[in-house]
Every structure is written in C-alpha cells, then in structure tokens.
Amino acid sequence: MSSPPPEKRPVVLIVEDKEELRSSIVAALTKQLPDIRTRTAADGAEAWEALGADDVDLLLTDVAMPGVDGIALLHKVRGEARTAGTYVILVTGAATPQELYATMEQGADDYLLKPVRLTELVARVNAGLRRLAAARRRAAREAELEGLHSRHTEFLSMVSHEIRTPLSAILSAANVLMRYGSSRPESVERFAKVIHQEGRRLTRLINNHLDLAKIESGQVEWLFAPAAVDELVRDVEESFSALVGERNLELDVEAWPEPVVVTLDRDKIIQVLVNLLSNSIKHSPDGAGVYLRYRPRPGGGVRLEVEDEGAGIPAGREEEIFGRFHQLGIDDQRRGSGLGLTISRQIVEHHGGRIWAEPGRASGALFVVELPGTVRGGDGPV
C-alpha cells in the first residue's frame, strides 16, 4: 500500500524544552511511524506559533516548561476554534493519582508519565492518531447525515408543494368531465388536454426527484463505455424533432466534421442534453432557433454547447440556477421540477467534467458541458 502524499500525512507537534529528549522523540516517531510529519518547539510560546502556521493533528507536550508551560498551552489550544479539535498528549511528572487526575481535568486526551519510554510514547501517539481519524470520520458522517436530513426535509416540503398544483389541475379537469362531459362534448378535448399535460408534468417531477435521490445515495449504476458523440447527438436531435415542429422552432445541430469518441455513460449524457434542450425550447419564443454543437477538447474529451434565443439568464444568477428546485419565475404553463439542472450537474461531475451557464450574454442562454477523455469503467472519472 502506497503512503499518503505529504500534504495528507498527519502532523505531530513535539513540545519539549530539553533538546536531547526532543531529538530522541522525533527519531523514534519518524522511524516507527513513517506516514506522519513532525514539528518541534522548545516551549509553549514557540509551539503556539507553530500551531498558527500549520494544521497540527496531535500535540505532544511536556507540562513543566519555562514561560508558557504545557497546561497554559493546552488552555490556549482548547480555547481557539481552529485548534480545539487537536489531540493532546501531556507528558507529566505527576507523582500521585490526584495530581495526575487534576492534570487530565485540564482537557488533555491522554498522558505519559516521566521518565518517558519511547516505545510507549510511539504506541500512544499511534493510538491517538487512530482515535482522531475515527472521530473525524464520525464527525464527517454526522455532518453527511445532517445534510441528508436537511435535504430530505426540503425534498418533502418541495414535493408536497410542487405535486399539489398538477394534482389539483388533474382532479379539477376530471371533475368537469364527469359532471359535464356528456352534456358539453366540446369541453372533453379541452379538459382531456389539461389532464394529459399535467399528468406529463407530474411524471417528470416524480422521475426527477427519484433520479436525484438515486444519484445522491450512490444507487445509480454507471455504464461507462466509448461512445461516438455524433451518434449520441443525432439520437437527441431525433427525439426533439416533433416538439420543435409543434413550437415552430429550428433545432440546428452543428456537427464536428471528424468522429469524436469519448468514454462516458451514454444514457446519462443523453439525459443531460435532453434537460438542457428542454429548458432552451421551453424558454424560446416561437420561430426562434435552438443550437446544439460539439467539438473535441485539446488533450481528449468533448465540449458540448446548447444555445437558445430566449430571454436568457439574469446577470449574476448563472450559478444559482443549478441549485435544487430553482425556478426563474416563468409562468406556470412552462414550469418544470426545478431539478433538471441539478441532476445534470451531478451527472457531469460524476464523469469528472464541468457544466455551466456562460455569463455576460446580452440575450439568450448558452450552456456548456465539458467532459474528460477517459474514465474508469463503472466507477467514474480518473
């Protein structure tokens, strides 16, 4: 197993006023624990400067030192938010259990009694680093769970709000048909269209919620394989041919003259392009043009662009629109789930790529997707 890179190795700060002992401790730790980095200080004041200059994971400090002693240093460490989580081992000459207990009450995580045995010191430092790593994993997991809980609460709130509108429209239209369908046959087509339109909207909403939930929970199966971008784009173009015809729009595909082959999850990238084109078509006035183009990137990969001639994105909101449930305030007939761009970004980033809305445009929107040339089969980007 390879060692972690230097910047990822835990830092141990040894604070000891006796130079010979300090050197012995460094030598023992370096030999027995090669995957750590060591820093040294001769007293508490020098140690505090070191703590301010570097992210120290474990502090091994003598208690009895001139000037700022180990207890005073410990209080400073625990009193600052940036250093409060540092694992602290006190080296003490406490002679009685009461003295030792009083020392530990100051907030240390562990202790060593003088005279120090280097084998025990190495073992205590190693154990401390393991406890610290476990505590950080627990904290990260707790933060992740809190985030999931927050998103779950947000999900329920938004779903209940978003689903209520199409459901109400469907039920109202169905009620009209049941009561007046036979006596007013001219209303059947009108309200049947309402049911069909709102049913499709509800289906999109539910599917988007399910897609995002699967991606964030890691339950999506990713199928990476070399794919010809021109074929992928042609399939997307064909799927929109009827819709652009209904809206009297022109979908212009600007193909690259040579084959472009990229390793990707074909269905997921099609989903991204469908989301982007759906948005562009939704926000384009009748008779306008929507443009889909692609070209290879230097060094491998592909750049895809979707551009429209609609109202565009308000300045400064180009990043905001990728947030969950974000809407640009469009009329209710064209509202989506507010999740399409969020899902698209998740998919693109899983490929190791980037997606953004080009800022600084006077009109129309331009979305750019850049994908790398290589990915690990089934796992994600290299």
ZIWO-V40083 format. One record per run of one state. SS is the DSSP state (2 for helix, 1 for strand, 0 for the rest). FROM is the first residue (numbers start at 0). LEN is the number of residues. Records with the same first field share a line. If there is no record, write none. Layout:
BEGIN
SS=FROM-LEN, FROM-LEN
END
This chain:
BEGIN
0=0-5, 8-1, 15-3, 32-3, 41-2, 53-4, 62-7, 79-7, 92-4, 104-5, 113-4, 180-5, 216-7, 239-1, 246-3, 254-6, 282-6, 296-5, 308-11, 322-9, 334-5, 350-3, 357-8, 371-3, 376-3, 381-1
2=5-3, 18-14, 43-10, 69-10, 96-8, 117-63, 185-31, 228-11, 240-6, 265-17, 319-3, 331-3, 339-11
1=9-6, 35-6, 57-5, 86-6, 109-4, 223-5, 249-5, 260-5, 288-8, 301-7, 353-4, 365-6, 374-2, 379-2
END
